[in-house]
């Protein structure tokens, strides 16, 4: 027979705890302690939330188990939340100091930025201390080197070399050099060229360099006009044998720009180039004292006197429109022939060519007399009569025998240059003489 457990504590009759009240609540008896008599309970002995009921969750209270055993309470990861701690940012001035230090550019600025960066890093807890220190060290070295350059004059030498290198179209070309232009074109802007041997194919050959005067840039049009005048005037001194210059070759030039002028560029570079964009030059066109023998140079140097005079013909094509101007021109030609024949007679030619030179001198003497008469003509008809006789005596065909004996080119330029006992030059009478 089972023995029932002993009965629990008895409650006074008529006192029943309210339903759902926890053990020990007011109106109950048992092992539960009574409520704290010092804490007022304005809502009655059964204040909502004070004790968990069957459908009520107890609120979290500070206690020994509220803190996560790993130090940080678990949280819900919402959008934009990272479970990892973000690293401290890198100080921007430290980066700048390192860059300036590595480049040795403005070392004083890099040094100051590095020091300021260290102060900011200490205050803000940022990263980049190593970069700041590296920038300070390298900027200090750069500042020391700059100081040494100024103390020893190295900075002045550096700037002088830079200015000289920047001048002259920013690349150096010398008289007698041949080169290929970028894109095989001599038109437009050029920043660099490739020098090549003149013996092979090339785009251009430099024959002269001249300097533009003035402190301020005169403008693109004015510089071009100077280049046109000076380069054409100097071409005969380099290519003295005008007959040896191909018909498809003309004068080109490099000129300073407004930008290169500011760094000291004052140079006009004159050169020969092919008029066909796809064409090239082969071999050097240089025919001057450096490449000619004594007889060749004496002959061509004397012929240049007459060529220059022939190129000074009046702008008026018809004598009737400017008889005085044509008479002055005839006088210049007559004087030039006098100088030419005197120079040829003063030179002692090799016997193998002296006979041909003497025959040429006779024609020149006869031509000079006709030009003298043209300079004294009373009207246009008289001028024409003497002009035609004088020009025929110095026509290019009369010099072929002499040229062949001297080893010079024997084919007159097509289209007729001007020029005296050899032709050459441009403009002038338009005759091949």
C-alpha positions in Angstrom: 0.0 0.0 0.0 1.4 3.3 -1.2 2.0 6.0 1.4 1.0 9.5 0.2 3.5 12.3 0.6 3.2 14.5 3.5 1.0 17.5 2.9 2.6 20.9 2.1 2.2 23.9 4.2 -1.3 24.8 5.0 -2.9 28.0 3.9 -5.4 29.9 6.0 -8.8 29.2 4.9 -10.3 31.8 2.6 -7.0 33.1 1.3 -6.3 31.9 -2.1 -3.5 33.3 -4.2 -4.6 34.8 -7.4 -4.3 32.6 -10.5 -0.9 32.8 -12.0 0.7 34.4 -9.0 4.2 33.0 -8.4 5.1 31.3 -5.2 5.9 33.7 -2.5 3.7 36.5 -3.9 1.6 38.4 -1.4 -1.3 36.5 -0.1 0.7 33.3 -0.3 2.8 31.4 2.2 5.5 29.0 1.8 9.3 29.1 1.3 9.3 32.3 -0.8 10.4 35.5 0.8 7.9 38.3 1.2 8.2 41.4 -1.0 10.7 44.1 -0.1 8.7 46.3 2.3 10.8 49.4 1.3 10.0 49.4 -2.4 6.6 51.0 -3.1 4.3 49.2 -5.4 1.8 51.7 -6.8 0.3 49.2 -9.1 -0.5 46.6 -6.5 1.2 43.5 -5.5 1.1 42.0 -9.0 2.7 44.7 -11.1 2.9 43.7 -14.8 6.3 42.6 -15.8 7.6 42.2 -12.3 7.4 38.4 -12.4 7.2 36.2 -15.4 3.9 34.6 -16.0 3.1 31.6 -18.1 2.8 33.8 -21.3 5.3 36.5 -20.4 9.0 36.6 -21.0 11.1 38.0 -18.3 13.0 41.2 -19.4 16.8 41.0 -19.6 18.4 42.2 -16.4 22.0 42.9 -15.8 23.4 39.7 -14.4 26.4 37.4 -14.6 25.3 35.7 -17.9 24.3 38.7 -20.0 27.8 39.4 -21.3 29.1 37.1 -24.1 31.9 35.0 -22.8 34.0 36.2 -25.7 33.7 39.9 -24.8 31.3 41.2 -27.4 27.6 40.4 -27.5 26.2 38.9 -30.6 24.5 41.3 -32.9 22.4 41.0 -36.0 24.4 41.9 -39.2 22.4 44.5 -41.0 23.2 46.2 -44.3 26.5 47.9 -44.3 27.7 46.3 -41.1 31.1 44.6 -41.2 32.0 42.1 -38.5 35.6 43.2 -38.7 37.2 46.3 -37.3 38.1 48.8 -40.0 41.8 49.8 -40.2 42.9 53.3 -39.4 43.2 55.5 -42.6 46.6 56.3 -44.1 47.7 59.9 -43.7 47.6 61.7 -47.1 50.4 64.0 -46.3 52.7 61.0 -45.6 52.0 59.7 -49.1 52.7 63.1 -50.6 56.0 63.4 -48.7 57.1 60.0 -49.8 56.3 60.7 -53.5 58.1 64.1 -53.4 61.1 62.4 -51.7 61.4 59.6 -54.3 61.1 62.1 -57.2 63.5 64.6 -55.6 61.0 67.2 -56.7 60.6 70.2 -54.4 62.6 68.5 -51.6 61.8 71.4 -49.2 58.1 70.8 -49.6 58.5 67.0 -49.1 60.4 67.6 -45.9 57.8 69.9 -44.4 54.9 67.6 -45.5 56.7 64.6 -43.8 57.1 66.5 -40.5 53.4 67.6 -40.5 52.3 64.1 -41.4 54.1 62.7 -38.3 52.4 65.2 -36.0 49.0 64.3 -37.5 49.6 60.6 -37.3 50.4 60.9 -33.6 47.2 62.9 -32.9 44.8 61.0 -35.1 46.1 57.5 -34.8 46.4 57.2 -38.5 48.8 55.0 -40.4 51.7 56.0 -42.7 54.5 56.8 -40.2 57.0 54.8 -42.2 56.1 56.7 -45.4 56.4 60.0 -43.6 59.8 59.1 -42.3 60.9 57.9 -45.7 59.8 61.1 -47.3 61.6 63.1 -44.7 64.9 61.2 -45.3 64.8 61.3 -49.1 63.7 65.0 -49.2 66.5 65.8 -46.9 68.9 64.1 -49.2 67.4 65.9 -52.2 67.6 69.3 -50.5 71.3 68.6 -49.7 72.0 67.8 -53.3 70.2 70.9 -54.6 72.2 73.0 -52.1 75.4 71.4 -53.4 74.4 72.1 -57.0 73.9 75.8 -56.3 77.1 76.0 -54.3 79.2 74.5 -57.0 77.5 76.1 -60.0 76.0 72.8 -61.2 72.5 74.2 -61.4 73.6 76.9 -63.7 75.3 74.4 -66.0 72.2 72.2 -65.9 69.9 75.0 -67.0 72.3 76.2 -69.7 72.5 72.7 -71.1 68.7 72.4 -70.9 68.2 75.7 -72.7 70.7 74.8 -75.4 69.0 71.5 -75.9 65.6 72.9 -76.0 66.5 75.6 -78.5 66.8 74.9 -82.2 63.4 73.2 -82.7 64.0 71.1 -79.6 66.4 68.8 -81.5 69.8 69.4 -83.0 70.4 69.4 -86.8 73.6 70.5 -88.4 74.5 71.7 -91.8 75.1 68.7 -94.1 73.0 66.2 -92.1 70.2 64.1 -93.7 67.2 62.8 -91.8 63.8 61.1 -92.1 60.8 63.0 -90.8 58.1 61.4 -88.7 55.3 60.2 -91.0 57.6 60.9 -94.0 56.2 64.5 -94.2 58.0 67.8 -94.0 54.7 69.7 -93.4 53.3 70.5 -90.0 54.9 70.3 -86.5 58.0 68.3 -85.9 59.2 67.2 -82.4 62.0 64.9 -83.5 63.7 63.4 -86.6 65.9 60.4 -87.3 69.2 61.3 -88.8 70.4 58.9 -91.5 73.4 58.7 -93.9 73.0 61.0 -96.9 74.3 58.3 -99.2 71.1 56.4 -98.9 67.4 57.5 -99.2 66.2 60.2 -96.9 63.5 62.8 -96.6 65.6 66.0 -96.3 69.1 67.4 -96.2 70.0 70.4 -94.1 71.9 73.1 -95.9 71.8 76.2 -93.6 70.7 77.6 -90.2 69.9 81.2 -89.5 68.8 83.0 -86.4 65.7 85.1 -86.0 66.4 88.5 -84.4 64.3 90.1 -81.7 63.3 89.5 -78.1 59.6 88.9 -78.7 58.1 86.3 -81.0 57.3 88.1 -84.3 54.4 85.7 -85.2 54.2 82.7 -87.3 53.7 84.6 -90.6 56.7 86.9 -90.0 58.9 84.0 -89.1 57.8 82.1 -92.2 58.6 85.1 -94.4 62.1 85.4 -92.9 62.7 81.7 -93.5 61.5 81.9 -97.1 63.8 84.8 -97.9 66.9 83.6 -96.1 66.8 80.0 -97.0 66.4 80.6 -100.7 69.2 83.1 -100.6 71.5 80.5 -98.9 70.7 77.5 -101.0 73.2 78.4 -103.8 76.1 78.6 -101.3 75.5 74.9 -100.4 74.4 73.5 -103.7 76.5 75.7 -105.9 75.9 73.4 -108.9 72.2 74.3 -109.4 72.1 71.8 -112.4 72.7 69.0 -110.0 69.6 69.7 -107.9 66.7 67.5 -109.2 63.6 69.3 -110.6 61.4 67.7 -107.9 63.4 69.2 -105.0 62.6 72.4 -103.3 63.4 74.3 -100.1 61.8 73.5 -96.8 62.5 74.8 -93.3 61.9 74.3 -89.6 61.0 77.5 -87.7 60.5 78.4 -84.0 57.0 78.3 -82.6 55.5 80.6 -80.0 56.1 77.8 -77.4 59.7 77.0 -78.3 60.5 80.8 -78.5 59.9 81.1 -74.7 62.7 78.6 -74.0 65.2 80.3 -76.3 64.5 78.8 -79.7 65.5 81.3 -82.4 66.8 79.0 -85.1 65.5 78.5 -88.7 66.7 75.3 -90.2 66.8 75.3 -94.0 66.7 72.0 -95.9 66.1 70.4 -99.3 63.2 68.1 -99.6 61.2 66.3 -102.3 58.0 68.1 -103.5 56.3 64.7 -103.9 55.0 63.6 -100.5 56.0 60.0 -101.3 59.3 61.0 -102.9 62.7 60.9 -101.2 66.2 62.1 -101.9 69.2 59.9 -102.7 72.7 61.1 -102.2 73.9 64.5 -101.0 73.2 67.7 -102.9 76.2 69.4 -101.3 78.4 71.1 -103.9 80.6 73.6 -102.1 84.2 74.1 -101.1 84.1 70.9 -99.0 83.2 68.6 -101.9 84.4 70.4 -105.1 87.9 70.5 -106.5 89.6 73.9 -107.1 88.6 74.2 -110.8 85.0 73.3 -110.1 84.7 75.7 -107.2 86.3 78.6 -109.2 83.9 78.1 -112.1 80.7 77.8 -110.0 81.7 80.7 -107.6 82.2 83.0 -110.6 78.9 81.9 -112.2 77.1 82.8 -109.0 77.8 86.4 -109.6 75.9 86.4 -112.8 73.1 84.3 -111.5 72.5 86.8 -108.7 72.3 89.6 -111.1 69.9 87.8 -113.4 67.7 87.0 -110.5 67.3 90.7 -109.8 65.0 91.4 -112.9 62.2 93.9 -112.4 58.7 92.7 -111.3 57.2 94.2 -114.5 57.4 91.5 -117.1 57.2 93.8 -120.1 59.9 96.3 -120.8 57.3 98.9 -122.0 55.8 99.0 -118.5 59.1 99.8 -116.8 61.9 100.7 -119.2 64.0 102.5 -116.6 63.8 99.5 -114.3 64.9 97.1 -117.1 67.8 99.4 -118.1 69.1 99.3 -114.5 68.8 95.6 -114.5 70.8 95.3 -117.7 73.5 97.4 -116.0 73.6 95.0 -113.1 74.0 92.1 -115.4 76.8 93.8 -117.4 78.7 94.6 -114.2 78.3 91.0 -113.0 79.7 89.6 -116.2 82.7 91.9 -115.8 83.3 90.5 -112.3 82.7 87.0 -113.4 85.2 87.1 -116.3 87.8 88.8 -114.1 87.5 86.1 -111.4 87.8 83.3 -114.0 90.9 84.8 -115.6 92.6 85.1 -112.2 92.2 81.4 -111.6 94.7 79.0 -113.2 92.6 76.1 -114.6 94.0 72.7 -115.4 95.2 72.5 -119.0 92.6 69.8 -119.7 89.8 72.3 -119.2 91.5 75.7 -119.9 90.5 75.6 -123.6 86.8 75.2 -122.8 87.0 78.0 -120.2 88.6 80.4 -122.8 85.7 79.7 -125.2 83.2 80.5 -122.5 85.1 83.8 -121.7 84.8 85.0 -125.3 81.0 84.5 -125.2 80.8 86.3 -121.9 82.7 89.3 -123.2 80.4 89.6 -126.3 77.3 89.2 -124.1 78.6 91.9 -121.7 78.7 94.4 -124.6 75.1 93.7 -125.6 73.9 94.2 -122.0 75.8 97.5 -121.8 73.9 98.7 -124.9 70.6 97.5 -123.5 71.3 99.5 -120.4 71.6 102.6 -122.6 68.6 101.9 -124.9 66.4 104.8 -125.8 63.2 102.8 -126.1 61.8 99.3 -125.5 62.6 98.1 -129.1 66.2 99.0 -128.7 66.3 97.3 -125.4 64.8 94.1 -126.7 67.3 93.9 -129.6 70.4 94.0 -127.4 68.8 92.0 -124.6 68.0 89.1 -126.9 71.6 89.0 -128.3 73.2 89.2 -124.9 71.0 86.5 -123.4 71.6 84.1 -126.2 75.4 84.3 -125.7 75.1 83.1 -122.1 72.4 80.6 -122.7 72.9 77.4 -120.7 73.6 75.3 -123.8 76.8 77.3 -124.3 78.2 76.1 -121.0 77.6 72.3 -121.5 81.1 71.7 -123.0 82.8 73.5 -120.2 80.8 71.7 -117.5 81.5 68.3 -119.0 85.2 69.0 -118.9 85.0 70.1 -115.3 82.9 67.0 -114.3 79.8 69.0 -113.4 76.2 68.3 -114.2 75.4 68.8 -117.9 71.6 68.8 -117.9 70.0 72.2 -117.4 67.1 72.4 -114.9 63.7 71.9 -116.5 61.3 74.9 -116.6 64.1 77.4 -116.9 65.8 78.9 -113.9 67.3 82.2 -114.2 70.8 82.7 -113.8 73.7 83.6 -116.0 76.1 81.4 -117.6 74.8 78.3 -115.9 71.2 78.9 -114.9 70.2 78.2 -111.4 68.4 80.3 -108.8 64.7 81.1 -109.3 62.6 83.9 -110.6 64.4 86.5 -112.6 64.1 86.5 -116.3 62.6 83.0 -116.5 65.2 82.1 -119.1 67.5 79.1 -119.1 70.8 80.9 -119.6 
